[in-house]
């Protein structure tokens, strides 16, 4: 399942790199959100232009298709840092200490391996589009910029996964229940408390047990 998470910090090099990298991830996520906003404006312009003036936005479908890569992938590393990707944690939620960090490390290494394969495959896909001059059907919009976004953003995700591997490896060696720079998945009660804080705009000092 997906859910909220807590990321602890300290003065270690890992934690400093995590916070620094999170600034980049936050910026990319913001850009992805801005692209969604532009697509909404484009959709409004297309509807109003078609209904009121009989002049729809030229290449509306083409622009929307190309933009999907931007808002779909620009926030992928940001979501990983916050532990927001869908996961099945029925088994790992019952683990504690080194056993938990071992399986988290194992799953993160698997994710990293898959991501590297996807980076290579998506880059080859971009290269074919660049070499062949692929374009959209309606207004001949070049497709290579959108296809280039995929390997770049997956590379950003891969670097985040490297930091996660570092964090889980550190936790596995040291033990304990409070490692830094990795998403600590919260239970349902804590998630509900944090969601209530977000809605109310205030923070509570009590921890839900």
N, CA, C and O of each residue as an XYZ file, in Angstrom:
836
protein
N       0.841     -1.186      0.000
C       0.000      0.000      0.000
C       0.873      1.232      0.000
O       2.061      1.139      0.311
N       0.322      2.384     -0.340
C       1.044      3.635     -0.264
C       0.602      4.371      0.970
O      -0.479      4.128      1.507
N       1.451      5.276      1.417
C       1.081      6.006      2.620
C       2.092      7.057      2.966
O       3.053      7.283      2.231
N       1.869      7.714      4.113
C       2.771      8.728      4.565
C       3.993      8.090      5.180
O       3.987      6.901      5.500
N       5.050      8.881      5.347
C       6.252      8.373      5.965
C       6.971      9.501      6.667
O       6.726     10.681      6.417
N       7.868      9.102      7.558
C       8.692     10.048      8.283
C      10.141      9.850      7.857
O      10.605      8.716      7.741
N      10.852     10.939      7.627
C      12.263     10.865      7.289
C      13.039     11.579      8.389
O      12.903     12.789      8.572
N      13.848     10.826      9.114
C      14.620     11.390     10.210
C      15.918     11.992      9.682
O      16.417     11.599      8.627
N      16.457     12.954     10.434
C      17.661     13.659     10.023
C      18.659     13.706     11.172
O      18.286     13.650     12.344
N      19.929     13.809     10.815
C      20.970     14.059     11.794
C      22.085     14.845     11.099
O      21.862     15.425     10.036
N      23.277     14.868     11.689
C      24.376     15.649     11.123
C      25.310     14.820     10.257
O      26.395     15.287      9.909
N      24.923     13.608      9.902
C      25.781     12.744      9.100
C      25.831     13.218      7.654
O      24.984     13.989      7.204
N      26.847     12.736      6.934
C      26.978     13.058      5.515
C      25.773     12.566      4.732
O      25.279     13.261      3.844
N      25.300     11.371      5.057
C      24.133     10.813      4.381
C      22.926     11.720      4.535
O      22.231     11.994      3.557
N      22.670     12.181      5.730
C      21.509     13.029      5.975
C      21.645     14.365      5.252
O      20.664     14.881      4.718
N      22.845     14.924      5.232
C      23.051     16.194      4.529
C      22.832     16.033      3.033
O      22.211     16.884      2.396
N      23.344     14.938      2.471
C      23.123     14.682      1.044
C      21.646     14.454      0.754
O      21.131     14.900     -0.271
N      20.973     13.764      1.654
C      19.537     13.509      1.498
C      18.762     14.816      1.441
O      17.907     14.995      0.574
N      19.053     15.722      2.349
C      18.338     17.002      2.381
C      18.660     17.842      1.152
O      17.783     18.504      0.597
N      19.923     17.811      0.731
C      20.319     18.572     -0.453
C      19.641     18.024     -1.704
O      19.147     18.787     -2.534
N      19.622     16.710     -1.834
C      19.009     16.091     -3.004
C      17.497     16.292     -3.012
O      16.877     16.393     -4.070
N      16.921     16.349     -1.823
C      15.474     16.567     -1.726
C      15.079     17.930     -2.275
O      13.969     18.096     -2.780
N      15.977     18.911     -2.181
C      15.686     20.219     -2.770
C      15.549     20.115     -4.277
O      14.664     20.732     -4.869
N      16.432     19.327     -4.904
C      16.317     19.104     -6.346
C      15.028     18.369     -6.676
O      14.320     18.741     -7.611
N      14.721     17.328     -5.914
C      13.501     16.561     -6.153
C      12.257     17.429     -5.982
O      11.293     17.295     -6.736
N      12.279     18.307     -5.003
C      11.139     19.202     -4.770
C      10.967     20.173     -5.929
O       9.845     20.464     -6.344
N      12.087     20.674     -6.450
C      12.019     21.581     -7.599
C      11.451     20.870     -8.819
O      10.600     21.417     -9.520
N      11.917     19.663     -9.071
C      11.405     18.893    -10.214
C       9.922     18.584    -10.047
O       9.158     18.634    -11.012
N       9.522     18.267     -8.830
C       8.112     18.004     -8.565
C       7.265     19.249     -8.801
O       6.150     19.170     -9.316
N       7.814     20.403     -8.415
C       7.112     21.668     -8.647
C       6.946     21.937    -10.136
O       5.893     22.395    -10.583
N       7.991     21.649    -10.896
C       7.908     21.830    -12.346
C       6.836     20.911    -12.937
O       6.071     21.320    -13.811
N       6.789     19.672    -12.455
C       5.757     18.754    -12.916
C       4.362     19.266    -12.614
O       3.462     19.154    -13.445
N       4.179     19.833    -11.418
C       2.884     20.419    -11.068
C       2.543     21.612    -11.938
O       1.385     21.808    -12.307
N       3.554     22.414    -12.270
C       3.332     23.576    -13.137
C       2.909     23.139    -14.536
O       2.075     23.789    -15.168
N       3.488     22.030    -15.024
C       3.090     21.504    -16.332
C       1.624     21.084    -16.308
O       0.897     21.316    -17.273
N       1.189     20.471    -15.217
C      -0.229     20.108    -15.090
C      -1.105     21.353    -15.154
O      -2.149     21.352    -15.806
N      -0.672     22.422    -14.472
C      -1.416     23.681    -14.496
C      -1.523     24.226    -15.921
O      -2.583     24.700    -16.331
N      -0.423     24.158    -16.672
C      -0.445     24.637    -18.056
C      -1.383     23.802    -18.926
O      -2.071     24.334    -19.798
N      -1.406     22.492    -18.685
C      -2.292     21.623    -19.458
C      -3.759     21.938    -19.150
O      -4.613     21.889    -20.035
N      -4.038     22.260    -17.884
C      -5.402     22.649    -17.512
C      -5.795     23.926    -18.247
O      -6.901     24.026    -18.778
N      -4.886     24.901    -18.276
C      -5.159     26.149    -18.997
C      -5.363     25.880    -20.488
O      -6.238     26.468    -21.124
N      -4.546     24.987    -21.030
C      -4.674     24.646    -22.446
C      -6.018     23.983    -22.719
O      -6.647     24.247    -23.744
N      -6.462     23.119    -21.802
C      -7.748     22.456    -21.969
C      -8.894     23.470    -21.922
O      -9.840     23.383    -22.705
N      -8.802     24.429    -20.998
C      -9.827     25.475    -20.901
C      -9.862     26.296    -22.185
O     -10.934     26.583    -22.719
N      -8.666     26.678    -22.683
C      -8.593     27.458    -23.918
C      -9.160     26.676    -25.098
O      -9.819     27.245    -25.968
N      -8.903     25.380    -25.124
C      -9.405     24.540    -26.209
C     -10.930     24.449    -26.177
O     -11.588     24.548    -27.212
N     -11.481     24.259    -24.982
C     -12.943     24.149    -24.847
C     -13.626     25.462    -25.183
O     -14.588     25.491    -25.950
N     -13.123     26.562    -24.602
C     -13.736     27.873    -24.856
C     -13.576     28.282    -26.317
O     -14.491     28.844    -26.919
N     -12.405     27.996    -26.876
C     -12.191     28.340    -28.280
C     -13.108     27.574    -29.205
O     -13.606     28.111    -30.194
N     -13.329     26.300    -28.871
C     -14.205     25.482    -29.707
C     -15.665     25.899    -29.571
O     -16.383     25.985    -30.568
N     -16.107     26.161    -28.337
C     -17.520     26.476    -28.095
C     -17.880     27.902    -28.511
O     -18.933     28.134    -29.105
N     -17.006     28.848    -28.196
C     -17.351     30.260    -28.426
C     -16.954     30.762    -29.806
O     -17.677     31.547    -30.420
N     -15.808     30.309    -30.289
C     -15.287     30.845    -31.546
C     -15.226     29.810    -32.663
O     -15.004     30.143    -33.827
N     -15.428     28.550    -32.288
C     -15.318     27.503    -33.293
C     -13.896     27.273    -33.736
O     -13.655     26.734    -34.816
N     -12.923     27.691    -32.887
C     -11.500     27.552    -33.235
C     -10.795     26.830    -32.087
O     -10.355     27.490    -31.145
N     -10.674     25.526    -32.128
C      -9.961     24.799    -31.062
C      -8.462     25.060    -31.127
O      -7.953     25.552    -32.134
N      -7.777     24.736    -30.075
C      -6.319     24.885    -30.031
C      -5.695     23.877    -30.989
O      -5.963     22.678    -30.913
N      -4.870     24.377    -31.878
C      -4.223     23.505    -32.850
C      -3.251     22.550    -32.145
O      -2.395     22.979    -31.372
N      -3.397     21.260    -32.423
C      -2.496     20.267    -31.853
C      -2.699     20.027    -30.376
O      -1.764     19.637    -29.677
N      -3.912     20.254    -29.889
C      -4.178     20.101    -28.450
C      -3.819     18.692    -27.958
O      -3.179     18.540    -26.917
N      -4.227     17.680    -28.701
C      -3.939     16.299    -28.308
C      -2.435     16.049    -28.309
O      -1.915     15.389    -27.410
N      -1.741     16.568    -29.306
C      -0.294     16.371    -29.395
C       0.434     16.985    -28.201
O       1.309     16.360    -27.603
N       0.058     18.218    -27.868
C       0.686     18.900    -26.722
C       0.411     18.155    -25.418
O       1.287     18.027    -24.563
N      -0.817     17.668    -25.283
C      -1.180     16.940    -24.060
C      -0.403     15.637    -23.936
O       0.080     15.291    -22.858
N      -0.286     14.920    -25.043
C       0.458     13.655    -25.026
C       1.919     13.876    -24.654
O       2.484     13.104    -23.879
N       2.533     14.916    -25.194
C       3.935     15.187    -24.880
C       4.111     15.616    -23.426
O       5.107     15.277    -22.787
N       3.141     16.362    -22.911
C       3.241     16.866    -21.533
C       3.100     15.755    -20.505
O       3.581     15.890    -19.380
N       2.446     14.657    -20.876
C       2.226     13.569    -19.919
C       3.536     13.033    -19.356
O       3.604     12.670    -18.182
N       4.575     12.980    -20.182
C       5.866     12.481    -19.705
C       6.437     13.389    -18.632
O       7.093     12.920    -17.702
N       6.191     14.693    -18.756
C       6.736     15.649    -17.800
C       6.075     15.519    -16.434
O       6.764     15.398    -15.421
N       4.744     15.543    -16.400
C       4.112     15.509    -15.073
C       4.041     14.089    -14.501
O       3.800     13.916    -13.307
N       4.248     13.086    -15.336
C       4.253     11.713    -14.821
C       5.591     11.341    -14.201
O       5.634     10.559    -13.252
N       6.686     11.890    -14.722
C       8.014     11.459    -14.286
C       8.771     12.489    -13.455
O       9.713     12.124    -12.752
N       8.392     13.757    -13.513
C       9.141     14.777    -12.783
C       9.014     14.622    -11.270
O       9.870     15.108    -10.530
N       7.970     13.958    -10.802
C       7.791     13.791     -9.365
C       8.097     12.396     -8.866
O       7.805     12.083     -7.712
N       8.684     11.541     -9.709
C       8.849     10.141     -9.338
C       9.875      9.953     -8.219
O       9.676      9.125     -7.331
N      10.973     10.718     -8.256
C      11.986     10.606     -7.203
C      11.497     11.259     -5.911
O      11.786     10.780     -4.814
N      10.756     12.354     -6.052
C      10.168     13.034     -4.888
C       9.246     12.083     -4.138
O       9.264     12.022     -2.909
N       8.444     11.348     -4.888
C       7.511     10.399     -4.277
C       8.260      9.262     -3.584
O       7.846      8.799     -2.521
N       9.363      8.814     -4.188
C      10.162      7.761     -3.579
C      10.782      8.242     -2.271
O      10.827      7.488     -1.299
N      11.253      9.467     -2.232
C      11.860      9.993     -1.015
C      10.872     10.030      0.136
O      11.246      9.805      1.287
N       9.605     10.313     -0.169
C       8.575     10.393      0.859
C       7.917      9.039      1.135
O       7.036      8.940      1.990
N       8.339      8.008      0.421
C       7.736      6.694      0.614
C       6.309      6.622      0.127
O       5.486      5.911      0.704
N       6.009      7.358     -0.936
C       4.625      7.446     -1.399
C       4.243      6.481     -2.495
O       3.071      6.416     -2.865
N       5.195      5.720     -3.035
C       4.856      4.772     -4.092
C       4.079      3.580     -3.521
O       4.254      3.200     -2.363
N       3.233      3.013     -4.351
C       2.421      1.874     -3.927
C       3.335      0.694     -3.596
O       4.235      0.364     -4.367
N       3.101      0.073     -2.463
C       3.881     -1.078     -2.037
C       3.009     -2.001     -1.193
O       2.048     -1.560     -0.562
N       3.349     -3.268     -1.189
C       2.661     -4.252     -0.364
C       3.536     -4.512      0.860
O       4.565     -5.181      0.763
N       3.125     -3.984      2.009
C       3.968     -4.081      3.198
C       3.333     -4.932      4.295
O       3.612     -4.733      5.478
N       2.475     -5.885      3.902
C       1.840     -6.753      4.894
C       2.891     -7.546      5.667
O       2.783     -7.718      6.882
N       3.909     -8.028      4.953
C       4.953     -8.825      5.595
C       5.944     -7.945      6.358
O       6.210     -8.182      7.537
N       6.490     -6.927      5.683
C       7.541     -6.121      6.311
C       7.016     -5.276      7.467
O       7.787     -4.879      8.340
N       5.710     -4.996      7.483
C       5.166     -4.186      8.573
C       5.228     -4.906      9.916
O       5.132     -4.280     10.971
N       5.391     -6.229      9.867
C       5.482     -7.003     11.108
C       6.920     -7.163     11.581
O       7.160     -7.726     12.649
N       7.878     -6.674     10.801
C       9.289     -6.818     11.144
C       9.801     -5.596     11.887
O       9.229     -4.510     11.801
N      10.883     -5.793     12.614
C      11.529     -4.704     13.340
C      13.038     -4.879     13.261
O      13.538     -5.979     13.025
N      13.749     -3.786     13.459
C      15.199     -3.834     13.551
C      15.880     -4.308     12.282
O      15.454     -3.976     11.176
N      16.935     -5.082     12.448
C      17.749     -5.488     11.310
C      16.979     -6.338     10.295
O      17.259     -6.263      9.099
N      16.038     -7.125     10.742
C      15.242     -7.925      9.806
C      14.472     -7.027      8.845
O      14.404     -7.300      7.647
N      13.897     -5.958      9.378
C      13.168     -5.002      8.537
C      14.107     -4.326      7.553
O      13.798     -4.226      6.366
N      15.261     -3.858      8.044
C      16.182     -3.127      7.166
C      16.782     -4.044      6.106
O      17.114     -3.592      5.010
N      16.923     -5.330      6.426
C      17.428     -6.273      5.427
C      16.458     -6.389      4.253
O      16.875     -6.313      3.097
N      15.182     -6.572      4.536
C      14.205     -6.722      3.453
C      13.968     -5.400      2.724
O      13.717     -5.397      1.519
N      14.046     -4.285      3.436
C      13.937     -2.986      2.770
C      15.129     -2.777      1.832
O      14.973     -2.279      0.717
N      16.312     -3.159      2.294
C      17.508     -3.049      1.455
C      17.391     -3.955      0.238
O      17.741     -3.550     -0.871
N      16.908     -5.159      0.429
C      16.757     -6.106     -0.679
C      15.785     -5.576     -1.722
O      16.065     -5.631     -2.920
N      14.646     -5.064     -1.273
C      13.654     -4.543     -2.224
C      14.163     -3.292     -2.930
O      13.870     -3.085     -4.108
N      14.920     -2.456     -2.224
C      15.465     -1.243     -2.836
C      16.514     -1.581     -3.887
O      16.571     -0.942     -4.938
N      17.345     -2.583     -3.607
C      18.326     -3.031     -4.596
C      17.630     -3.568     -5.846
O      18.089     -3.331     -6.963
N      16.523     -4.290     -5.659
C      15.764     -4.791     -6.797
C      15.180     -3.632     -7.596
O      15.222     -3.639     -8.827
N      14.636     -2.641     -6.903
C      14.104     -1.452     -7.575
C      15.197     -0.732     -8.351
O      14.972     -0.277     -9.473
N      16.384     -0.629     -7.752
C      17.495      0.049     -8.416
C      17.900     -0.687     -9.686
O      18.151     -0.065    -10.718
N      17.963     -2.011     -9.608
C      18.331     -2.802    -10.789
C      17.311     -2.624    -11.914
O      17.685     -2.456    -13.074
N      16.023     -2.662    -11.569
C      14.976     -2.471    -12.572
C      15.039     -1.068    -13.159
O      14.854     -0.885    -14.363
N      15.299     -0.077    -12.309
C      15.366      1.306    -12.772
C      16.522      1.507    -13.746
O      16.371      2.202    -14.751
N      17.671      0.905    -13.460
C      18.817      1.023    -14.368
C      18.483      0.416    -15.723
O      18.837      0.983    -16.757
N      17.810     -0.726    -15.733
C      17.397     -1.350    -16.995
C      16.443     -0.427    -17.756
O      16.545     -0.286    -18.975
N      15.515      0.198    -17.028
C      14.563      1.114    -17.661
C      15.258      2.360    -18.198
O      14.867      2.885    -19.240
N      16.280      2.834    -17.501
C      17.042      3.993    -17.984
C      17.675      3.665    -19.333
O      17.590      4.452    -20.276
N      18.307      2.504    -19.417
C      18.963      2.106    -20.664
C      17.948      1.940    -21.790
O      18.161      2.416    -22.905
N      16.835      1.256    -21.487
C      15.816      1.037    -22.513
C      15.152      2.327    -22.973
O      14.935      2.515    -24.171
N      14.827      3.213    -22.046
C      14.166      4.469    -22.410
C      15.118      5.402    -23.155
O      14.688      6.167    -24.019
N      16.414      5.341    -22.822
C      17.378      6.154    -23.570
C      17.492      5.675    -25.012
O      17.576      6.488    -25.933
N      17.495      4.360    -25.213
C      17.507      3.813    -26.577
C      16.259      4.252    -27.334
O      16.322      4.540    -28.530
N      15.130      4.303    -26.642
C      13.879      4.739    -27.258
C      13.975      6.205    -27.676
O      13.537      6.576    -28.765
N      14.553      7.040    -26.803
C      14.776      8.442    -27.146
C      15.717      8.570    -28.338
O      15.483      9.378    -29.237
N      16.774      7.777    -28.343
C      17.765      7.871    -29.413
C      17.163      7.528    -30.762
O      17.499      8.149    -31.770
N      16.275      6.544    -30.789
C      15.594      6.197    -32.042
C      14.720      7.353    -32.517
O      14.684      7.667    -33.706
N      14.014      7.984    -31.573
C      13.159      9.118    -31.940
C      13.989     10.281    -32.460
O      13.595     10.960    -33.408
N      15.140     10.507    -31.838
C      16.030     11.589    -32.260
C      16.615     11.300    -33.648
O      16.651     12.175    -34.514
N      17.066     10.072    -33.839
C      17.705      9.698    -35.102
C      16.711      9.681    -36.254
O      17.021     10.137    -37.355
N      15.525      9.157    -36.002
C      14.520      9.019    -37.061
C      13.676     10.263    -37.254
O      12.910     10.347    -38.215
N      13.803     11.233    -36.355
C      13.000     12.451    -36.472
C      11.532     12.223    -36.228
O      10.695     12.811    -36.913
N      11.194     11.376    -35.261
C       9.788     11.082    -34.967
C       9.047     12.344    -34.559
O       9.601     13.223    -33.898
N       7.786     12.419    -34.964
C       6.952     13.571    -34.626
C       5.517     13.121    -34.425
O       5.150     12.000    -34.778
N       4.712     14.002    -33.856
C       3.307     13.691    -33.605
C       2.515     13.707    -34.908
O       2.986     14.211    -35.928
N       1.303     13.149    -34.862
C       0.519     12.978    -36.079
C      -0.111     14.278    -36.575
O      -0.216     14.499    -37.781
N      -0.529     15.133    -35.648
C      -1.330     16.301    -36.024
C      -0.473     17.468    -36.500
O      -0.585     17.890    -37.651
N       0.380     17.990    -35.624
C       1.150     19.195    -35.964
C       2.647     18.909    -36.084
O       3.461     19.832    -36.061
N       3.004     17.645    -36.211
C       4.414     17.253    -36.390
C       5.306     17.779    -35.267
O       6.405     18.280    -35.507
N       4.813     17.655    -34.045
C       5.590     18.068    -32.880
C       6.663     17.015    -32.604
O       6.338     15.834    -32.485
N       7.939     17.414    -32.501
C       8.997     16.422    -32.230
C       8.723     15.682    -30.926
O       8.350     16.297    -29.927
N       8.905     14.377    -30.932
C       8.612     13.577    -29.738
C       9.838     13.336    -28.860
O       9.709     12.852    -27.736
N      11.033     13.673    -29.368
C      12.236     13.336    -28.599
C      12.343     14.075    -27.261
O      12.880     13.492    -26.318
N      11.862     15.337    -27.114
C      11.990     15.965    -25.787
C      11.244     15.193    -24.699
O      11.764     15.004    -23.599
N      10.025     14.750    -25.008
C       9.256     13.998    -24.022
C       9.900     12.650    -23.741
O       9.879     12.176    -22.605
N      10.473     12.027    -24.769
C      11.110     10.729    -24.581
C      12.440     10.861    -23.841
O      12.874      9.919    -23.179
N      13.089     12.021    -23.946
C      14.326     12.250    -23.210
C      14.061     12.446    -21.722
O      14.901     12.119    -20.884
N      12.883     12.985    -21.400
C      12.525     13.198    -19.999
C      12.560     11.886    -19.215
O      12.972     11.863    -18.055
N      12.133     10.810    -19.841
C      12.002      9.528    -19.137
C      13.345      9.015    -18.611
O      13.443      8.748    -17.413
N      14.388      8.860    -19.440
C      15.655      8.379    -18.881
C      16.293      9.347    -17.903
O      16.959      8.922    -16.959
N      16.099     10.655    -18.116
C      16.681     11.637    -17.183
C      16.032     11.513    -15.814
O      16.729     11.455    -14.801
N      14.702     11.473    -15.774
C      14.009     11.396    -14.485
C      14.198     10.030    -13.815
O      14.233      9.942    -12.588
N      14.317      8.981    -14.604
C      14.618      7.675    -14.021
C      16.030      7.647    -13.445
O      16.292      6.945    -12.469
N      16.942      8.413    -14.051
C      18.287      8.529    -13.496
C      18.263      9.266    -12.167
O      18.997      8.916    -11.243
N      17.420     10.289    -12.073
C      17.245     10.990    -10.799
C      16.694     10.038     -9.747
O      17.124     10.059     -8.594
N      15.738      9.202    -10.150
C      15.201      8.189     -9.241
C      16.280      7.200     -8.821
O      16.341      6.802     -7.658
N      17.135      6.802     -9.767
C      18.200      5.842     -9.461
C      19.141      6.400     -8.398
O      19.572      5.670     -7.506
N      19.461      7.686     -8.487
C      20.327      8.307     -7.481
C      19.638      8.345     -6.121
O      20.286      8.161     -5.090
N      18.331      8.582     -6.113
C      17.585      8.527     -4.849
C      17.635      7.115     -4.266
O      17.787      6.945     -3.057
N      17.509      6.115     -5.118
C      17.565      4.734     -4.644
C      18.951      4.384     -4.100
O      19.072      3.597     -3.162
N      19.995      4.970     -4.692
C      21.344      4.770     -4.171
C      21.441      5.325     -2.748
O      22.037      4.697     -1.873
N      20.860      6.493     -2.522
C      20.839      7.054     -1.172
C      20.042      6.164     -0.224
O      20.418      5.990      0.935
N      18.937      5.600     -0.720
C      18.148      4.682      0.104
C      18.944      3.424      0.452
O      18.885      2.939      1.581
N      19.687      2.900     -0.524
C      20.526      1.727     -0.272
C      21.562      2.049      0.802
O      21.811      1.243      1.699
N      22.158      3.225      0.701
C      23.113      3.668      1.713
C      22.451      3.729      3.087
O      23.010      3.261      4.078
N      21.260      4.309      3.133
C      20.551      4.456      4.398
C      20.170      3.125      5.019
O      20.345      2.926      6.221
N      19.645      2.206      4.203
C      19.245      0.906      4.735
C      20.465      0.064      5.109
O      20.422     -0.689      6.082
N      21.549      0.185      4.345
C      22.774     -0.531      4.699
C      23.315     -0.037      6.035
O      23.745     -0.830      6.872
N      23.290      1.261      6.223
C      23.732      1.856      7.488
C      22.866      1.381      8.649
O      23.364      1.081      9.733
N      21.543      1.319      8.396
C      20.622      0.847      9.433
C      20.834     -0.620      9.740
O      20.742     -1.035     10.895
N      21.122     -1.421      8.697
C      21.344     -2.850      8.888
C      22.593     -3.099      9.738
O      22.616     -4.007     10.569
N      23.617     -2.296      9.523
C      24.857     -2.462     10.277
C      24.685     -2.006     11.723
O      25.143     -2.674     12.650
N      24.023     -0.863     11.909
C      23.913     -0.272     13.243
C      22.739     -0.811     14.043
O      22.747     -0.748     15.272
N      21.732     -1.338     13.362
C      20.538     -1.784     14.071
C      19.687     -0.602     14.501
O      19.889      0.515     14.025
N      18.744     -0.837     15.392
C      17.872      0.227     15.870
C      16.641      0.398     15.008
O      16.487     -0.259     13.979
N      15.770      1.287     15.441
C      14.499      1.519     14.748
C      14.367      2.919     14.178
O      13.284      3.294     13.729
N      15.450      3.712     14.184
C      15.336      5.108     13.758
C      16.465      5.506     12.815
O      17.241      6.403     13.145
N      16.582      4.868     11.650
C      17.621      5.262     10.697
C      17.276      6.589     10.029
O      16.111      6.985      9.979
N      18.285      7.262      9.522
C      18.067      8.543      8.859
C      18.030      8.360      7.349
O      18.527      7.368      6.816
N      17.429      9.340      6.667
C      17.446      9.445      5.207
C      16.712      8.319      4.491
O      16.937      8.105      3.300
N      15.846      7.601      5.182
C      15.012      6.595      4.536
C      13.574      6.793      5.017
O      13.356      7.203      6.157
N      12.598      6.508      4.164
C      11.203      6.674      4.582
C      10.788      5.625      5.590
O      10.864      4.429      5.312
N      10.349      6.064      6.762
C       9.839      5.167      7.790
C       8.319      5.152      7.682
O       7.657      6.134      8.019
N       7.780      4.055      7.219
C       6.346      3.976      6.955
C       5.573      4.067      8.261
O       5.882      3.376      9.232
N       4.566      4.928      8.270
C       3.771      5.149      9.471
C       2.580      4.205      9.528
O       2.091      3.737      8.500
N       2.119      3.932     10.753
C       0.911      3.128     10.885
C      -0.312      3.989     10.571
O      -0.203      5.202     10.392
N      -1.467      3.350     10.507
C      -2.691      4.044     10.085
C      -3.050      5.196     11.016
O      -3.497      6.249     10.560
N      -2.856      4.999     12.322
C      -3.217      6.042     13.281
C      -2.348      7.280     13.120
O      -2.847      8.404     13.183
N      -1.043      7.078     12.910
C      -0.137      8.213     12.727
C      -0.419      8.921     11.412
O      -0.375     10.149     11.344
N      -0.713      8.145     10.356
C      -1.079      8.748      9.081
C      -2.307      9.631      9.232
O      -2.345     10.749      8.719
N      -3.322      9.116      9.949
C      -4.554      9.885     10.145
C      -4.271     11.177     10.913
O      -4.838     12.226     10.608
N      -3.383     11.091     11.919
C      -3.052     12.280     12.697
C      -2.368     13.328     11.837
O      -2.678     14.515     11.937
N      -1.429     12.893     10.984
C      -0.728     13.830     10.119
C      -1.647     14.429      9.061
O      -1.512     15.600      8.705
N      -2.583     13.622      8.558
C      -3.541     14.146      7.595
C      -4.439     15.194      8.241
O      -4.795     16.191      7.614
N      -4.802     14.960      9.499
C      -5.609     15.933     10.230
C      -4.830     17.226     10.438
O      -5.398     18.316     10.366
N      -3.527     17.105     10.697
C      -2.690     18.289     10.853
C      -2.621     19.081      9.558
O      -2.655     20.312      9.566
N      -2.525     18.362      8.446
C      -2.448     19.025      7.151
C      -3.723     19.800      6.846
O      -3.674     20.925      6.348
N      -4.864     19.185      7.149
C      -6.151     19.832      6.888
C      -6.358     21.039      7.798
O      -6.832     22.085      7.356
N      -5.995     20.883      9.081
C      -6.226     21.956     10.047
C      -5.169     23.048      9.975
O      -5.384     24.164     10.446
N      -4.010     22.714      9.374
C      -2.940     23.689      9.278
C      -2.141     23.844     10.551
O      -1.363     24.790     10.673
N      -2.309     22.947     11.497
C      -1.579     23.000     12.760
C      -0.961     21.650     13.042
O      -1.331     20.646     12.434
N       0.001     21.630     13.983
C       0.672     20.397     14.352
C       0.382     20.060     15.795
O       0.360     20.930     16.665
N       0.164     18.796     16.029
C      -0.067     18.360     17.391
C       1.209     17.866     18.006
O       2.074     17.349     17.299
N       1.352     18.009     19.303
C       2.545     17.592     19.995
C       2.465     16.166     20.503
O       3.471     15.578     20.897
N       1.269     15.618     20.491
C       1.099     14.268     20.998
C       1.270     13.260     19.868
O       0.825     13.486     18.742
N       1.911     12.166     20.181
C       2.092     11.099     19.220
C       0.984     10.074     19.413
O       0.745      9.595     20.521
N       0.308      9.746     18.304
C      -0.767      8.776     18.379
C      -0.159      7.397     18.513
O       0.679      7.001     17.704
N      -0.575      6.669     19.523
C      -0.050      5.338     19.770
C      -1.101      4.281     19.400
O      -0.847      3.084     19.538
